[in-house]
Amino acid sequence: MVHRRLRSPDAALDFDALRTELGIIEPFSTQAHAEADAAATRSHDDHEDRTDLALVTVDPPGSTDLDQALAVEAISNGWRVHYAIADVAAWVAPGGALDSHARSRTQTFYAPDRRVPLHPPVLSEGAASLLPDGPRPAVLWTIDVDAAGVTTAIDVRRALVRSRAQLDYASVQRALDEGSAPTALQALPALGDALLAEARQRGAIELGLPEQEVVRTGDGTWTVVLRADLAVERWNAQVSLLTGRAAAWLMIEAGIGLLRTLPAPDPATYPRLRKAAHSLGITWSEGTHPGTVLAGLDTTNPRHAAFADLAAELLRGAGYTPFDGPVPADPGHAGVGAPYAHVTAPLRRLVDRFGTEICLAIAAGRAVPGWVLDALAELPEQMATGNRRARSLDRATVDATEAFVLADRVGQVFAASVVETGDRFGTVALDDPPVWARCDTRGLPLGEVVHVRCTTADVATRTVRFQRVS
């Protein structure tokens, strides 16, 4: 992780202004709060008792809206995954004020200073969250996976569960490395590696680029850091994808559902990307799927990072596809390499509550609730609007902080890697501070390290510009 302390007294970051600009509304109505307070006292005796499972949660440090609790056990020729998901529908009644607020928000919006939750904190960070302070109602997925990473059995039902520990990624990674991880997670590395290998066989596409994050420094100001996933994060993500694939399978078999879809890459883009790979010294053999090429990259290498950035064009056009009857002609998700549905984050994402109810109905052999069916046609556009807003908040936050970091360094020269090039300008990536921004120089050498001067760093307009000097 790379960071630089901020010393820029003339610049100012205003995350409240960003939220206001993007129409991200914070207050819940009095009625929504009243419904949440009443729901938080509700008992859930109708759920099957599975408090015997030694589940744990693994999330970023400080998280309190815990959607998932996990336990993995080795069985003959594979693994059994117990994955408990917060049962939001057990708390949020359809048609009420809470439901209305959730449909308007669509998701939890995250900013460096605070989050704007999908549901009131008394639920999302309290009664509905899978905290390790007592039993919680959950939707329990039990999925068997063979040694090759292939799903062999799926079960989903409502259950009462109890998390044994609230863990974070870094501590779990250390425990796994040292051989001292909780029993629930000891088999996770082997399972995760098998799922990753099977994903490559399916042709899944994962860019693998480190993410820019805005974090608070020790003196209370802000900086940008570049963070790559730990191995445990990749393994944990594979469990979530495994569950989403299981949900999609149930939906497709039953002829009703709400899939997260992404069109397969257009092969017409391959020659251009293959040419870029060759110029960057990356081997892409004829007939090799681009996902396999990307899986073999080390994105700490500037040339590899440049290619992964270019390959993002393979993953465009994501959306939600509802169906009730014939299965969509293209039900797949190119990033996953298989049909996929969102069901694992209902505290933070609206659509998961509906997808989960479809799967519960299918597994129980009963009709899908009418309130779910009535929402299917509207959910794709609702989620698209919310996703655009969330992406805009993420981008605006990083852009403003990049300008903040560089506000007192305009005129300075930095070493930078070229990640995009063009006839008028390109994009360069600095190592320290980890800033990606436009460079107003034509014909930049893709994947090479050049020296650039910072010409603009304007927090108000969230603009950073460079120009090549050598």
N, C-alpha and C positions, 0 to 999 in steps of 0.2 A: 504494500500500500504506500503510495507516494502522496505527500501533502506539503503545503507551504503555509506558514502562519500569515494571516492577513494584517497588513499595516497600511490602511488606506483611509485616513480620517475624513477625506472629502467625499467618499462614495457612501452610498446607503442602500441597503437591501430592505425591501418592504414586501414580505410574503403575503401580508393581508391584501395589499393592492393587487397582487397577482390573482388571488382568489376572487376578489371583487370583479376584476377585469374579465375573468373567465366564467363568471356566474355561478361560482361554487358557494352554495348557501349553507350556513352553519346551523342556525337554531332549529330545533324541533318544536312543533306546536305543543301547546299545553295538553291537548288531547293525546298526542303521541306519547308524551312523557307519562301521562296517566295510564295509558295502556301498557307501556313498558314496565312501570312500577307494579301494576297488578299482575302482569305476566311473570315477573321475577319471583313471585311468591307461589307460583303454581306447582303442584306436584305432578309426577309423571309415572304413576303406578302401572300404566298400560304398556310400558316398555319392558322388554325381556331383560332380566337381570344378568349382565355380563361383567359385573364388577370384579369377577375372578381374573380377568385379563390384566396382566401387568403392563399397561400402556404407558408411554411417555410422550411428551410433546417436545419438538425441536424447532426453534424459531430464532429470529434475530434477537439479540439482547434487549431487554426492556419491553418486549411484546406482551400485550395483555389480551388481545383479540385472537384467541387460539382456536383455529378451525379444526385442526387435525391432531389426533393422538395415534401412535403407531406401536406395533409389536410385530416382530418378524421371528418365526421359528423355522428351524431346519426340519424337513420331513423327508421321507424316502424319495430320492430322485428330485429334490427341489426344496421349495420353501412354501410356508403358509403365511400370508400377510393378513394381519388384523389391522384395519384402518378405520378408526372412528372419526366421524365428521360431525361437527356441531349440528344439532337438529333444529334449525332455525324455524321451520314450520311448526314445531311444537310450541313456539313462543309467539309467533306473529300470525294473527288471524287474518285470513283473506278478506279484503274489503274494508278494513279498519284504517285508522289514521297512520299506524305504523307501516302498514302495507303501502299506503299511498305515498308516504315519505320515501320509502325504499325504492318504489318504482320511479319516483322523480329523480332520486340521487343516482341510482344504478350501481354504485360502488362506494367504497371508502376511498377518499382522496388523501394522498400522502404528500406532505411538504416537510422540509427540514425542521420547522418549528413545532408543528403539530399535525394531527390528522383530523379530517372531517369525516366522521364515521357514517356508515350506511344505516346503522341502528343506534339508538341511544346507548351510552356506555353502561347503564345499569344492566343491559343485556349483553352487548357485544364485548364488554370487558369484565362482565360479572357473571350473571346467572347462566347465560348461554355459552360462555367461553369455557373451553375444556381445561380449566385451571385445576391444579392438584389439591383442591381443598374440599373435595367431597364428590359424590356421585353427580353425573350430568346426563341428561338425555342426549342420545347421539344416534346417528345412522351408521351402523356398523357394517362395513364391507369386509368379507372374508374371501380372499382370492388365493388360489393355489397356482404356483408357477413351477414348471419343471426345470431341470438343470440347464436347458437351452434358453431359458427366459421366456418360454411360451406359456400362456395362460391355459390352465386345464380345468379350473372350476371357479365358479362365481356364486357368491351368496350375498344378499343385502337385506337388512331388516333393522327395525328400530330396537334400540337396546339402551339400558342404563349402564354407563361405564364410569370408571374412576381412574384418572391419570395418577401415576405414582410419582412423577417428577416433571418439573418444567425446566428444560435444558436449552442451551444455545449451541449454535453450530460450532463455534471455536472450541468450546469445552468438550463437546462430543467428539470432534476430530482428534483432540489430544487423547481422550480416553480410548478411542479406537486404535490409535497409533501405539498406545502403551499397553493395550490388552486389558483395560479395566472398564470397558463400557458396560452399561446396564445390560442385563440379559435380553431385554426387548430389542436391543440394537446390535448385538454381537454378530448376527447373520446378515446385517444390512450391507456390508461391503461386498460380500459374495453375491447376494441378490442383485445389488445395484450394478455390479460389473456384468452379470448375465443379462440384465435388462438393457444395458447400454450396447452390448454386443448384438443382441437381438434387434435393437433399434437400427443399428447399422445395416443389418440384413434386410430390414424393411425399407431402407432408403430414407430414413429420417434425416432431416437437415437441421443441424445445430451450428450457428455461427461461432459461438464460443468466445465472443469478444468481451473483454473486461468492461465493467459498467462504471460510468461516472456517477459519483454520489456526492451530495452536499452534506457536510457534517459540521458540527459546532466544534470550535477549537477550545483549548483550555482557558482562554481569556474571554470566552463568550462570543467571539466573532465567528465568521463562517469561512469555510474553504472547500475546495473540490478535491476528492480523492478518487483514485482509480482502483477498483477492487475486482479481483477475479474470484470465481466461486471456489470454495473448498471442495474436496472430494465428497464429503458427507452431504453437501448441498446438492451436488449432481445426483447422488444416490437417492436422496430424499425426493428430489424432483421426479425421478423415474418412478417412484411409488405413486406419486400423484398422477403421472401420465398413465401408469398401469390401470389405475382406478378409472380415469376418464375413458380409457379404451374399453374397459369392461362395461361402463355405462353405455357407451355407443353401441357395443355389441348387443346388449339387452334391447336397446331401442330399435335397432335395425331388425333384429329377430321378430320383435313384436309389431313392427310397422308403424311406430309412433315415437316421436322424440324431438329433441332440439339439439342439433349437432353444432360443434364449433368447427367450421370448415375453412380450408385454405386450398385454393386450386393448385394442382401439380405444376411445377415449373414449366415454362414454355421452352422446349428444346431449341427453339430459334435463338435463345439467349446464350446457349452453350458455346458456340464458336467464339463469340466476343469474350466471354469469361475465360475460355481455354487459352485464347491469345494473351489475355492479361496474366494468367497463371504462368505461361511460358516466359513472359517478360520479367516476371518476379522470381523466376527460378523454382517454381512449384511444379511438380510432376502431376499431370492429369492425363492418364492413359486413355486411349480411345475405348469407349464402352464403359468407363468407370462413372458411377453415379456421383454427382457433385457433393452429396452428403458424405460419401466416403472420403473425398478429397478434403473437405472441411474438417472431418473428424481427425485427420492426420496432421493438422496444423498446430503450430505453437504460436499463439497470437501475441506472445510477448516479443516475437520477432516482427519488426516493422513491416517487412515484406508480406509476411503471413497475415498480419492485421489489415494491411491494405487490401489483400485479396478477400478476406472475410467481409470487409466493409462493402466491397463491390458486389459480393455475392448476396447481400441483403435484398437485391432485386428479385431473388428467387422466392422470397417469402412475402409477397404482396397480395392483397385481396382477401384478407381474413374477414370472416363474418359468422353469423349464426343462421343456421338453416333448419327451420321447423318442417315437420312432415307428419301427416296423419293419413296413412295409406301407402302409396308407392314410395319406395326409398329414393332419395335424390339421385340423379344420374352420376354425380361425383360427390360421394359422401365423405371423402377423405380429407385429411389435414396434412399438407405437404411437410410441415415441420415435424410432425409426429410420425409420419409415414404410415398412417392408418386412420380409420374413423375415430373420432374423439369427441367427448362431451364434457362440459364444465359442471362438476358436481362436488368439488373438494374444498371450496372456499365460500360457503354461503354467508358467513358473517361479514364478508368483505365484498361480495359480488352477487348482485341480485339474481342473475340467471341460474345460479347453482341451486337455489331453493326449488325452482320449477323442475329442473332436470332431475334432481333427487327424488321428487315426488313421482315423476314418471317411472323411474327405476323401481321404487318401492312398490308401486302398483303392479308393474309387470311381474316382479319377483313373487308377489303375493297372489297373482292370478286374479286381480280385481280391476275394475275400470279406473282409468286415470281421472282424478277429481276434476269436476267441471271448471273450477276456478283456474286450474292449470291450463286446460284446453282453451279457455277463453283468452288467456294471455299469450298463447303461442304466436299469433300473428303480429302482435305489437312488440314483443321482446327484442327481436333483432334490431329494429330502429332505435328503441330505447337504449340498448346496450351500445350501439354504434355511436350515439350522441354522447353517452357517458365516457366511452373509451377515447373519443376525440378530445374531450375536456381533460381527461386524466393525462393523455399524452402531451397536451398543450401545457398543462401545469408542470409536468416533469421537465419538458424542454425549456420552458421559460425560467424555471428555477435554476437549472444548470447554466443557461445562457447568462442570466443576471449575475450569478456567482462567479462565472468565468471572468466577466467584465470587472467585478468587484476585486477579484484576485489580482488582476493586471492593471487596475486603475492607476497605480503609482509606478508602473513599469513601462508606460508608453515610451517608445524610442529605444528600448533595450532590444538586444539581439539574442535569439534563442536557437538552439538546435532543435529541429523538428523533422518528423517523418512524413513523407507525402503519402496520404491515403486516398486521395482522388486528384485527378488531373483533367484539364480541359483547355479549350481554345482561348478562354478569357481569364479563368481563375481556377483554383483547385482548393483542396482541403488539406491542412497539415495538422499533425498531432504532436504536441509537446509532451515530454516526459515529466518535467517539473517546472511549473505546475502542470498537471495533466489536463490540458485544454485542447479541444478540437475546434478549429475555426477556419474560416475562409482566408485564403492567401491570394491576394490580387496580383498574381503573376501567371502568365500563360505558359503552357507546355512544361509543367513541373514534372520531374522524373519520378514516376510512380514507384513507391516502395523505397526510395532513396532518402538519406538524411541530408537535409539542406539547412542553411542558416537563414532565419527570417527575422525581420524587425516588426515589433508590435506598433502599428500605426493608429489604432483606435481601440479604446476600452471604455465603453459608455454604458454605465449601469442603467440609466433611464431608458435607453432604447434596446438594452440587452444585446449590444453589438460588440464583437471583437473582430479585428482585421489585422492581417499580417501582409508583409511584402518581402519577397526573397531578396537577400543581399549577396548570397554566394551559394 
